[in-house]
Amino acid sequence: MSDPNSDFQAAAGAGLPPPPPPPPPPQLEPAAPRPTKLRPIAIGLFVLGLIALIAGIAKILPGGIFTGLAFVCWGLLLFGLSFIRLPDTAADEPPMSPGQKILGVFYEPTRVFRNLRSHPKWLAAFLVIVLVNIVYSFAFAQRVTPERIVGYTMDKLAESPIKPPPDRMEQARDDALKQATQPVQRVQTAAKTFVGIFVLGAIVAALYLLGVVIFGGRINFWQALAVYFYASLPVVLIQKLLSLVILFIKSPDDIHPILNQETMVQDNLGVLFNPADHPVLFVAASVIGVLSFYGLWLRAKGLQNGGTKVSSTAAWGATLSVWLLWVLFAVALTAVFPSFIS
């Protein structure tokens, strides 16, 4: 068995200097923290959903089953996302206040998105988007009336290829009317808006993350989520505020009970087609407009400046890829249910 000190002794006997010591092990940088503050909120949402679900099953809370399931899923999703680490980037400047970011995204979006790179806080933009959606939905229902909205929707559902059996259509109509008129269920509908918008944001953020990686960039999930909400904020605010004005200018008889639930603004090429004659072309053309292009530009600008390392090509590639997926989904849905657009 060889002596481990033989090389040292041989070198010393020959008058040679001893071999250099091995290099020290590399210092590993501490991993970025996880957003653990979300976990108590997630648990609270889960418990709230569980209570609503049980109350709905017991017929104590009308509509509580679907509301409970929505909040249970939201709680589970938020709890799972809390294990995703925050971005490990050096902070060039202190975090901007929510007011600064909400106002700044209109006139200095690049600075806002660069601040989100190190401080990806998204709650303020999320709350504003949810609140303006709730306000517009409430005003729309008051102006058009729940009876007309439900009646039109059920009539179009009866014409679609996928519909409930005839003996259940009347029950579905009555349930939908109760949901649209009962105060308790209207509050639940508003509450479910929080769930729907957050889940949509999480899905889009995941798609942006995947798209940026495919195009050779690097972005954290929380960066992508913050970019999505703040890039969507100006478009949603402009669209909803203008829609509120138009809603009370136009006659209720001239308002479409389904198409205008999202917006009253006609700034796109959809005006060139009659939705009754060409529903698919109408939907495809409706995504080509001033606010649509403004939103695309904001999202690409946000991904480029809000990500850890994202080039302009990667940002635009991810933005246009997700936009194209949305267009294909909307067109396919319209092709299956054209009667709702006519």
C-alpha positions in Angstrom: 0.0 0.0 0.0 1.5 3.3 -1.1 2.3 6.0 1.5 0.2 9.1 0.9 3.1 11.3 1.9 5.5 9.6 -0.6 5.1 12.4 -3.2 5.8 15.1 -0.6 8.9 13.2 0.7 10.2 12.6 -2.8 9.8 16.3 -3.6 11.5 17.3 -0.4 14.4 14.9 -1.0 15.0 16.2 -4.5 14.9 19.8 -3.2 11.7 20.6 -5.0 8.9 22.7 -3.5 5.9 20.8 -2.3 2.9 20.5 -4.6 0.3 23.3 -4.2 -2.7 22.6 -2.0 -6.0 21.7 -3.7 -8.3 24.7 -4.5 -11.0 25.5 -2.0 -14.5 24.3 -2.9 -16.6 26.9 -4.7 -18.8 29.1 -2.5 -22.4 28.3 -3.4 -24.7 31.4 -3.4 -27.8 31.0 -1.2 -30.9 30.1 -3.2 -33.5 32.8 -3.7 -36.4 32.7 -1.2 -39.8 31.4 -1.8 -43.0 33.6 -1.3 -44.0 31.8 1.9 -46.3 34.7 2.9 -48.7 33.4 0.3 -49.3 30.1 2.2 -51.5 31.5 5.0 -53.6 33.3 2.4 -53.8 30.1 0.3 -54.9 28.1 3.4 -57.5 30.8 4.2 -58.9 30.6 0.7 -59.1 26.8 0.8 -60.9 26.9 4.2 -63.3 29.6 2.9 -64.0 27.5 -0.2 -64.5 24.4 1.9 -67.1 26.2 4.1 -68.9 27.5 1.0 -68.9 24.1 -0.6 -70.4 22.4 2.5 -73.0 25.2 2.8 -73.9 24.7 -0.8 -74.2 20.9 -0.5 -76.4 21.4 2.6 -78.5 23.9 0.5 -77.8 26.7 3.0 -75.9 28.8 0.5 -77.5 29.0 -3.0 -74.8 28.5 -5.6 -72.2 27.7 -2.9 -71.0 24.5 -4.6 -69.4 26.2 -7.6 -68.2 29.1 -5.5 -66.7 26.7 -2.9 -65.0 24.6 -5.6 -63.5 27.8 -7.2 -62.0 29.0 -3.9 -60.7 25.5 -3.0 -58.9 25.3 -6.4 -57.6 28.8 -6.0 -56.2 28.0 -2.5 -54.5 24.8 -3.8 -53.1 26.7 -6.8 -51.7 29.5 -4.7 -50.3 27.1 -2.1 -48.5 25.2 -4.9 -47.2 28.4 -6.5 -45.7 29.5 -3.2 -43.0 26.8 -3.6 -41.7 28.6 -6.8 -38.7 30.7 -5.8 -38.6 34.4 -6.4 -36.1 35.8 -8.9 -32.5 36.0 -7.9 -31.6 39.4 -9.3 -29.7 42.3 -7.9 -32.0 45.2 -7.0 -30.9 48.3 -9.0 -33.4 50.5 -7.2 -35.9 50.2 -4.3 -39.4 48.9 -5.1 -41.8 51.4 -6.5 -45.1 51.9 -4.7 -48.3 50.4 -6.1 -49.5 53.9 -7.0 -46.3 54.7 -8.8 -46.5 51.5 -10.8 -50.2 51.8 -11.7 -49.7 55.4 -13.0 -46.2 54.8 -14.4 -47.2 51.9 -16.6 -49.1 54.5 -18.7 -46.3 56.9 -19.4 -43.0 55.2 -18.3 -43.7 51.4 -18.8 -40.0 50.5 -19.3 -39.1 51.8 -15.8 -42.0 50.0 -14.2 -41.1 46.7 -15.9 -37.4 47.0 -14.9 -38.5 47.6 -11.3 -40.7 44.4 -11.6 -37.6 42.5 -12.6 -36.2 42.7 -9.0 -39.5 43.3 -7.2 -42.2 41.3 -9.0 -45.2 42.4 -6.9 -48.4 42.0 -8.8 -51.2 42.4 -6.3 -52.1 46.1 -6.9 -52.6 45.6 -10.7 -54.5 42.4 -10.1 -56.9 44.1 -7.7 -57.5 47.0 -10.0 -58.2 44.7 -13.0 -60.7 42.6 -10.9 -62.5 45.7 -9.5 -63.0 47.4 -12.9 -64.3 44.1 -14.3 -66.8 43.7 -11.5 -68.0 47.3 -11.8 -68.5 46.9 -15.6 -70.2 43.5 -15.2 -72.6 44.9 -12.6 -73.4 48.0 -14.7 -73.9 45.9 -17.8 -76.4 43.6 -16.0 -78.3 46.6 -14.7 -78.5 48.3 -18.1 -79.3 45.3 -20.2 -81.3 43.4 -17.5 -80.6 39.9 -16.3 -83.8 38.6 -17.9 -82.7 39.6 -21.3 -79.1 38.3 -20.9 -80.2 34.9 -19.5 -83.1 34.6 -22.1 -80.7 35.3 -25.0 -78.0 33.0 -23.7 -80.5 30.1 -23.2 -82.1 30.6 -26.6 -78.7 30.4 -28.3 -77.7 27.4 -26.1 -80.8 25.6 -27.5 -79.6 26.2 -31.0 -76.0 25.0 -30.4 -74.9 21.4 -31.1 -74.0 20.8 -27.4 -76.9 21.5 -25.1 -78.7 20.0 -22.1 -81.7 17.6 -22.7 -85.0 19.4 -23.4 -86.4 18.5 -20.0 -83.4 20.2 -18.3 -83.4 23.4 -20.4 -86.1 25.1 -18.3 -84.3 24.1 -15.1 -81.0 25.5 -16.4 -82.9 28.8 -17.4 -84.3 29.1 -13.9 -81.0 28.5 -12.2 -79.2 31.0 -14.5 -81.9 33.6 -13.8 -81.5 33.1 -10.0 -77.8 33.4 -10.2 -78.2 36.7 -12.1 -80.8 38.2 -9.9 -80.3 36.9 -6.3 -78.0 39.3 -4.3 -76.2 36.4 -2.6 -75.4 34.7 -5.9 -74.4 38.0 -7.5 -71.9 38.5 -4.7 -70.6 35.0 -5.3 -70.3 35.8 -9.1 -68.2 38.9 -8.2 -66.0 36.7 -5.8 -65.4 34.2 -8.6 -64.1 37.0 -10.8 -61.0 37.1 -8.5 -60.5 33.4 -9.0 -61.0 33.5 -12.8 -58.6 36.4 -13.4 -55.9 35.0 -11.2 -56.1 31.5 -12.8 -56.0 33.1 -16.3 -53.0 35.2 -15.2 -51.2 32.1 -13.9 -51.8 30.2 -17.1 -50.6 33.0 -19.3 -47.6 33.6 -17.1 -46.6 29.9 -17.4 -47.0 30.2 -21.2 -44.8 33.3 -21.3 -42.2 31.5 -19.2 -42.2 28.6 -21.6 -42.1 30.8 -24.7 -39.2 32.9 -23.4 -37.2 29.8 -22.6 -37.9 28.3 -26.0 -36.6 31.5 -27.6 -33.4 31.5 -25.6 -34.2 33.9 -22.7 -34.6 33.6 -18.9 -37.5 34.8 -16.9 -38.9 33.8 -13.5 -42.6 32.8 -13.1 -43.3 35.7 -10.7 -41.7 38.1 -13.1 -43.9 36.8 -15.9 -47.0 37.0 -13.7 -46.2 40.6 -12.6 -45.6 41.6 -16.2 -48.8 40.1 -17.4 -51.0 42.0 -14.8 -49.2 45.3 -15.3 -49.1 45.0 -19.1 -52.9 44.2 -19.1 -53.8 47.0 -16.7 -53.8 50.0 -19.2 -55.8 48.1 -21.8 -58.3 46.9 -19.3 -58.8 50.3 -17.7 -59.2 52.1 -21.0 -61.5 49.5 -22.4 -63.7 49.3 -19.3 -64.0 53.0 -18.7 -64.9 53.7 -22.3 -67.3 50.9 -22.3 -69.1 52.3 -19.2 -69.6 55.6 -21.0 -70.9 53.9 -24.2 -73.1 51.6 -22.1 -75.2 54.5 -20.8 -75.2 56.4 -24.1 -76.5 53.6 -26.3 -80.0 52.3 -26.1 -80.2 48.9 -24.3 -81.9 47.4 -27.3 -78.8 48.1 -29.4 -76.5 46.3 -26.9 -75.6 42.7 -27.6 -76.3 40.6 -24.5 -73.2 38.4 -25.1 -70.7 40.2 -27.3 -70.8 43.4 -25.3 -70.3 41.7 -21.9 -66.6 42.1 -22.3 -66.4 45.5 -24.0 -68.4 48.1 -25.9 -65.4 49.6 -27.7 -65.3 48.9 -31.4 -61.6 49.7 -32.3 -60.9 46.6 -34.4 -61.6 45.1 -37.8 -64.6 43.2 -36.5 -66.7 46.2 -37.7 -66.1 44.9 -41.3 -68.1 41.7 -40.8 -71.6 40.9 -39.7 -71.4 38.4 -36.8 -74.7 36.8 -37.9 -73.4 36.0 -41.4 -69.7 35.4 -40.7 -69.1 34.7 -37.0 -65.7 33.1 -37.4 -64.4 36.0 -39.5 -65.9 38.4 -37.1 -64.1 36.9 -34.1 -60.8 36.6 -36.0 -61.0 40.2 -37.2 -61.9 41.5 -33.7 -58.5 40.7 -32.3 -56.9 43.1 -34.8 -57.4 46.5 -33.3 -55.7 49.5 -31.6 -56.0 48.3 -28.0 -55.0 44.8 -29.1 -51.8 46.0 -30.6 -51.2 48.3 -27.6 -51.5 45.3 -25.3 -49.2 43.3 -27.4 -46.6 46.0 -27.4 -46.9 46.4 -23.6 -46.5 42.6 -23.0 -43.4 42.4 -25.3 -41.9 45.4 -23.6 -42.7 43.9 -20.2 -41.1 40.6 -20.9 -38.0 42.2 -22.3 -37.5 44.5 -19.4 -39.1 42.5 -16.6 -37.3 39.2 -17.3 -33.9 38.2 -16.0 -32.4 38.0 -19.4 -34.8 38.4 -22.3 -33.9 39.8 -25.7 -36.4 41.7 -27.9 -36.7 38.7 -30.2 -37.5 36.3 -27.3 -40.0 38.8 -25.9 -41.9 39.3 -29.1 -41.7 35.6 -30.0 -43.3 34.6 -26.7 -45.9 37.4 -26.9 -47.0 36.6 -30.4 -47.0 32.9 -29.8 -49.4 33.2 -26.8 -51.5 35.7 -28.7 -51.8 33.3 -31.7 -52.8 30.4 -29.4 -55.6 32.7 -28.0 -56.8 33.6 -31.5 -56.9 29.9 -32.5 -58.8 29.0 -29.4 -61.4 31.8 -29.9 -61.9 30.9 -33.5 -62.3 27.2 -32.7 -64.8 28.0 -30.0 -66.8 30.2 -32.4 -66.8 27.5 -35.0 -68.3 25.1 -32.5 -70.8 27.6 -31.1 -71.5 30.2 -33.8 -75.1 30.8 -32.6 -73.8 32.8 -29.6 -72.1 35.3 -31.9 -74.9 35.8 -34.4 
